Amino acid sequence: MPTDDRTPWLHLLPDHPLHFDDRFLWGVASSAFQAEGGAVPNDWVAAARDGRVPANPGNGFWERAEEDFGLVTSLGFRHYRLSVEWSRVEPAPGRFDAAALDRYRAICDAAHAAGLTPWVNLFHFTHPLWFAERGGFLDRNNHGAFLRYVEHVGRALAPHARHFHVQNESLAYVFGAYLLGVNPPFIASRDAALAMTRHVLALHADGYGILKSIDPDLTVATIEVYLDLRPEDPADAGQCAAVNHLDAWYHGALLEALASGWVRLAGRAPEEIPHLKGALDLYGFNYYSAIRVGPNGVGSFAERADAPVDVMGRHLFPGGMESGLLRVAAALPGVPILVTENGCPTMDETFRIRYIAAHLAALERAQRQGVDVRGYFHWTAVDNYEWQQGFSQARFGLIGFDPSTGARELKASATWMRRVIAAGRLAPADIP
């Protein structure tokens, strides 16, 4: 949809100035494999060799993190979410690569030197090949290997970073890799996905405990993407039942488990994991779009027929962010929330600016209703590999780069964000 037509955006954009005080955390988010790329020994690289997923050239972050941090700081951001590529630091079982760990220490130190607070995530969808070949998280006998990695890296990086995440979007990982079977290890099994749901929740609790034992003052947060599920036809009882079932599995189980320690999944006996209760210092909330469930499966939910659409075919629905923030706050009273990812795939900078503005308006509406939202992390800093889309027109970055030289260039959305952050204010007149 051409962005010179502003009409479809009018009900999405703020109609009054938004204000963000000095305590509001402005950040960007990235992941190790998506940004670093390289011929690392992980399951996604192996899948690319087999032609099952696109190859990942990376954007050079491994070598150019210091340059990226300087650009990000110049835009006014003061927080940077990164992750550790497990296969780099433990390429073989029990053999930790000292040089790789030193580089991650240096990356964290470089973030601090640039004026950025690093937030370190320990699992973002990729497994070392040796771990994947053993059956990954699906085999409970493998859980100790992951927790050994969490402890080793946590001890190595805790002097260099004070904020950690055990896993990124663990339930989205389960749905993509074990229910739909579109990502490694390409298993499409409801039973496997149910088992994995329990496993990733338990691993979060275990990882949280390990990191807190290293230093009780570390901040350890979740990260989960909110899937605002909607029936295509609200009058269709079958569609409503499907939505309720998926929602109870995805959001219901997660939120109840964090609140009570009980994991309840349809068709399985409830299981109490006592140390899961309250195993978070902060709830990391990701949001992109809403999901439509209809007779032909799932798709993108559109509130209106003229809803703007990004290059991945997803309709904009910022209302899902607002309702999701309200829901999490109600389920986990007293737990601060951080928007740890929000952004859109587009080559159109006016579209990106409007997308961000519309979602900042949704965030601000949730704040006005009492939700303790501490900040906003944009996905992402530099254009990168987007999983099944590879490196394509699905560009999420505020910063572009030349794949042949690696040279970075600030986009119009980046300079726009700089003005918003510097002012602590976003007025309707500021939006193109």
Order of alpha helices (4+ residues) and beta strands (2+ residues): beta-beta-alpha-alpha-alpha-beta-alpha-alpha-beta-alpha-alpha-beta-alpha-alpha-beta-beta-beta-alpha-alpha-beta-beta-beta-beta-beta-alpha-beta-alpha-beta-beta-beta-alpha-beta
